[in-house]
């Protein structure tokens, strides 16, 4: 009986699977530390169903989140996702935009900050802000830091003011670099030094919360590293919220992370969980580079 020769089985060609970046490694000194929260712990700030409209356009939809003392919270997400818009809600900076309208409720130590009776000047002293681009006043280094304590009548005399300026510059990690040039313009400093000066200016009025809107985006890597180190050092004194496009930075400096997408808060939790085991598919897609 004649045996038929078997035809060789040809391998089926498959399209290569797309390659994506791995999940983000979380710094052991920041995001990886245990930040599980006691259920009885009260947040420093609480947002409940906050929405923002610019005219007829809705930029933010029903965001609810808690911000805690002694922790750094990072807001991440692609451009235009609403993270900076929400950050500005926390000290009512959106009030400066004529077409902006904010709904929902935001509290600071259980006090509603959205009502007409809130003193916005006092609110912004309690909830300070550091902007994306360093913006020192056209004044001396000394007067930049002294400005807030003067207008809020926080000191009784020149000696107290000198001590407060020095302490604020030290907390911002800048004093040793500028102690012999305090009368020089703040604008004469390098970009990284200017940003630390702005942080010192915010610290000088003894805030409870510090908001940072992409504080390193205009800085070189060395200056960025100094700002990140400063954030870590300030963590124990303030509730800090940082908006950043840099996911590696969020993983290095924060303990809690919130992911925004298309005007919504998609996911919020421990930084270690968000970057290594996100619950939501949209979060995973963003972190692994599928979009952004």
C-alpha positions as CSV (number, residue, x, y, z in Angstrom):
1,X,0.0,0.0,0.0
2,X,1.4,3.3,-1.1
3,X,1.8,5.9,1.7
4,X,0.9,9.4,0.8
5,X,3.5,12.0,1.8
6,X,2.2,14.4,4.4
7,X,2.2,18.1,3.6
8,X,4.3,20.1,5.9
9,X,2.3,22.3,8.3
10,X,3.2,25.9,7.6
11,X,3.4,28.2,10.7
12,X,0.6,30.8,10.8
13,X,2.0,34.3,10.7
14,X,0.6,36.5,13.4
15,X,0.8,40.3,13.6
16,X,3.2,41.3,16.3
17,X,1.4,42.6,19.4
18,X,1.9,46.3,20.1
19,X,4.5,47.1,22.7
20,X,3.7,49.4,25.5
21,X,5.7,50.8,28.4
22,X,5.6,48.8,31.6
23,X,3.7,50.0,34.6
24,X,5.4,52.8,36.5
25,X,7.9,51.9,39.2
26,X,6.9,53.6,42.5
27,X,9.6,55.2,44.7
28,X,10.1,53.4,48.0
29,X,10.6,56.8,49.7
30,X,7.3,58.2,48.4
31,X,4.5,56.3,46.8
32,X,5.3,52.9,48.0
33,X,5.0,53.7,51.7
34,X,1.9,52.6,53.6
35,X,-0.7,55.2,53.1
36,X,-3.8,53.2,54.1
37,X,-6.2,55.6,55.8
38,X,-8.1,54.9,59.0
39,X,-11.8,55.1,58.2
40,X,-12.2,57.5,61.1
41,X,-9.6,59.9,59.7
42,X,-11.1,63.2,58.5
43,X,-9.9,64.8,55.3
44,X,-8.4,68.2,55.3
45,X,-10.4,69.1,52.2
46,X,-13.4,67.3,50.7
47,X,-14.9,67.8,47.3
48,X,-18.4,66.5,46.6
49,X,-19.8,66.3,43.1
50,X,-17.8,69.3,41.8
51,X,-18.5,70.4,38.2
52,X,-17.0,73.3,36.3
53,X,-18.5,75.1,33.3
54,X,-16.8,77.7,31.0
55,X,-19.8,79.3,29.5
56,X,-21.8,76.5,27.9
57,X,-18.9,74.1,27.9
58,X,-18.6,71.6,30.8
59,X,-14.9,71.1,31.7
60,X,-15.4,69.0,34.8
61,X,-18.1,66.6,35.8
62,X,-19.1,65.4,39.3
63,X,-15.7,65.1,40.9
64,X,-15.6,63.8,44.5
65,X,-12.3,63.4,46.3
66,X,-10.8,63.7,49.8
67,X,-7.4,65.5,50.4
68,X,-5.5,64.5,53.5
69,X,-3.0,66.1,55.8
70,X,0.6,64.9,55.7
71,X,0.2,63.3,52.3
72,X,1.1,64.4,48.8
73,X,-1.7,63.9,46.3
74,X,-0.9,63.8,42.6
75,X,-3.4,64.6,39.9
76,X,-2.4,63.0,36.6
77,X,-4.1,62.7,33.2
78,X,-3.7,63.9,29.6
79,X,-3.8,67.5,28.6
80,X,-7.2,69.0,28.8
81,X,-8.6,66.3,31.2
82,X,-9.6,68.8,33.9
83,X,-6.9,68.2,36.5
84,X,-5.7,71.9,36.7
85,X,-9.3,73.1,36.5
86,X,-10.1,71.1,39.5
87,X,-7.0,72.2,41.3
88,X,-8.0,75.8,40.9
89,X,-11.4,75.0,42.5
90,X,-9.6,74.2,45.8
91,X,-8.8,77.9,46.4
92,X,-11.3,79.4,44.1
93,X,-8.9,80.6,41.5
94,X,-11.6,79.9,38.9
95,X,-13.4,83.0,40.4
96,X,-11.0,85.1,38.3
97,X,-12.4,83.7,35.1
98,X,-15.6,85.6,34.1
99,X,-17.2,82.7,32.2
100,X,-16.4,80.1,34.8
101,X,-19.2,78.6,37.0
102,X,-18.5,75.9,39.7
103,X,-21.2,73.7,41.2
104,X,-21.0,71.2,44.0
105,X,-19.5,71.6,47.4
106,X,-15.9,71.9,48.7
107,X,-15.0,72.0,52.3
108,X,-11.8,72.9,54.2
109,X,-11.9,71.5,57.8
110,X,-15.7,71.0,57.2
111,X,-16.1,74.7,56.3
112,X,-17.8,75.2,53.0
113,X,-15.5,77.4,50.9
114,X,-17.9,77.7,47.9
115,X,-20.4,80.0,49.6
116,X,-20.6,83.8,49.1
117,X,-19.7,84.4,52.7
118,X,-16.2,82.9,52.3
119,X,-13.4,85.5,52.5
120,X,-11.4,84.5,49.4
121,X,-8.3,86.4,50.4
122,X,-8.1,84.4,53.7
123,X,-8.9,81.2,51.8
124,X,-5.9,81.7,49.5
125,X,-3.7,82.3,52.5
126,X,-4.8,78.9,54.0
127,X,-4.7,77.2,50.6
128,X,-1.6,78.5,48.9
129,X,-0.7,78.0,45.2
130,X,2.5,77.6,43.2
131,X,2.0,78.0,39.5
132,X,3.5,76.2,36.5
133,X,5.7,79.1,35.5
134,X,7.7,80.8,38.4
135,X,6.1,84.2,39.0
136,X,8.1,86.2,41.5
137,X,6.9,89.7,42.2
138,X,9.0,92.5,40.7
139,X,10.5,93.1,44.2
140,X,13.5,92.0,46.1
141,X,14.0,88.4,47.3
142,X,13.2,89.6,50.8
143,X,10.1,91.5,49.8
144,X,8.7,88.6,47.8
145,X,8.6,86.5,50.9
146,X,7.6,89.3,53.3
147,X,4.7,90.4,51.1
148,X,2.1,88.0,52.5
149,X,3.0,88.3,56.2
150,X,2.8,92.1,55.8
151,X,-0.6,92.3,54.2
152,X,-2.0,89.7,56.6
153,X,-0.5,91.6,59.6
154,X,1.2,88.4,60.8
155,X,4.2,90.1,62.4
156,X,4.6,92.9,64.9
157,X,8.0,94.3,64.0
158,X,11.0,94.1,61.6
159,X,12.8,91.5,63.7
160,X,9.8,89.1,63.6
161,X,9.5,89.7,59.8
162,X,13.3,89.0,59.3
163,X,12.9,85.7,61.2
164,X,9.8,84.7,59.2
165,X,11.5,85.4,55.9
166,X,14.6,83.4,56.9
167,X,12.5,80.5,58.2
168,X,10.4,80.4,55.0
169,X,13.5,80.5,52.8
170,X,15.1,77.7,54.8
171,X,12.0,75.5,54.5
172,X,12.1,76.1,50.8
173,X,15.7,75.0,50.7
174,X,16.8,78.4,49.3
175,X,18.2,80.4,52.2
176,X,21.9,79.3,51.9
177,X,21.9,80.2,48.3
178,X,20.4,83.8,48.7
179,X,21.3,84.9,52.3
180,X,23.9,87.4,51.0
181,X,21.7,88.8,48.2
182,X,18.2,89.3,49.8
183,X,18.0,92.8,48.4
184,X,18.5,91.6,44.8
185,X,15.4,91.2,42.6
186,X,13.6,87.9,42.8
187,X,13.7,87.8,39.0
188,X,17.5,87.7,39.1
189,X,17.4,84.1,40.3
190,X,17.5,81.0,38.1
191,X,14.3,79.3,37.1
192,X,14.6,76.7,39.7
193,X,15.5,79.2,42.4
194,X,12.5,81.4,41.4
195,X,10.2,78.4,41.8
196,X,11.6,77.7,45.3
197,X,11.2,81.5,46.0
198,X,7.5,81.2,45.1
199,X,7.2,78.2,47.4
200,X,8.8,80.2,50.2
201,X,6.4,83.0,49.5
202,X,3.5,80.6,49.8
203,X,4.9,79.0,53.0
204,X,5.4,82.5,54.6
205,X,1.7,83.0,55.3
206,X,1.5,79.7,57.2
207,X,-0.9,77.8,54.8
208,X,-2.6,74.5,55.6
209,X,-2.7,73.3,52.0
210,X,-0.2,73.9,49.2
211,X,-1.4,73.5,45.6
212,X,1.2,73.0,42.9
213,X,0.2,73.2,39.2
214,X,3.0,71.5,37.2
215,X,5.7,73.2,39.3
216,X,8.6,71.5,37.4
217,X,7.4,71.7,33.8
218,X,9.6,74.7,33.0
219,X,12.6,73.5,34.9
220,X,15.7,71.5,34.0
221,X,16.3,68.1,35.6
222,X,18.6,69.4,38.3
223,X,16.1,72.0,39.4
224,X,13.3,69.5,39.1
225,X,15.1,67.1,41.5
226,X,15.5,69.9,44.1
227,X,11.7,70.8,43.9
228,X,10.8,67.1,44.3
229,X,13.1,66.8,47.3
230,X,11.5,69.9,48.7
231,X,8.0,68.5,48.2
232,X,9.1,65.4,50.1
233,X,10.5,67.5,53.0
234,X,7.3,69.6,53.2
235,X,5.0,66.7,53.2
236,X,4.8,66.4,57.0
237,X,3.8,70.0,57.5
238,X,1.1,70.5,54.9
239,X,-1.5,68.8,52.7
240,X,0.1,69.0,49.2
241,X,-1.6,68.6,45.9
242,X,0.6,68.4,42.7
243,X,-0.7,68.4,39.2
244,X,1.8,66.8,36.8
245,X,2.0,65.3,33.3
246,X,5.1,63.4,34.4
247,X,3.9,60.0,35.7
248,X,7.4,59.1,37.0
249,X,7.4,62.3,39.0
250,X,3.9,61.4,40.5
251,X,5.3,58.0,41.5
252,X,8.3,59.6,43.1
253,X,6.7,62.3,45.2
254,X,3.1,61.3,46.0
255,X,1.3,58.9,48.3
256,X,-2.1,59.3,46.7
257,X,-2.9,59.6,43.0
258,X,-6.0,60.7,41.2
259,X,-6.4,60.0,37.4
260,X,-8.5,62.4,35.4
261,X,-9.8,61.8,31.9
262,X,-12.2,63.8,29.8
263,X,-13.4,65.9,32.7
264,X,-14.0,63.0,35.0
265,X,-12.2,61.5,38.0
266,X,-11.6,58.0,36.8
267,X,-9.7,56.5,39.7
268,X,-8.2,57.6,43.0
269,X,-6.2,55.7,45.6
270,X,-2.7,54.8,46.9
271,X,0.0,55.7,44.4
272,X,1.4,52.2,44.6
273,X,-2.0,50.8,43.6
274,X,-2.7,53.2,40.8
275,X,0.7,52.7,39.1
276,X,1.1,48.9,39.7
277,X,-2.4,47.5,39.9
278,X,-5.0,50.0,38.6
279,X,-8.7,49.0,38.9
280,X,-9.9,50.9,35.8
281,X,-9.0,50.0,32.2
282,X,-8.7,53.6,31.3
283,X,-6.1,54.2,34.0
284,X,-4.1,51.2,32.9
285,X,-4.2,52.3,29.2
286,X,-2.9,55.8,30.2
287,X,-0.2,54.5,32.5
288,X,1.1,52.0,29.9
289,X,1.1,54.6,27.1
290,X,-1.8,53.5,25.0
291,X,-3.0,57.1,24.9
292,X,-2.0,60.4,26.4
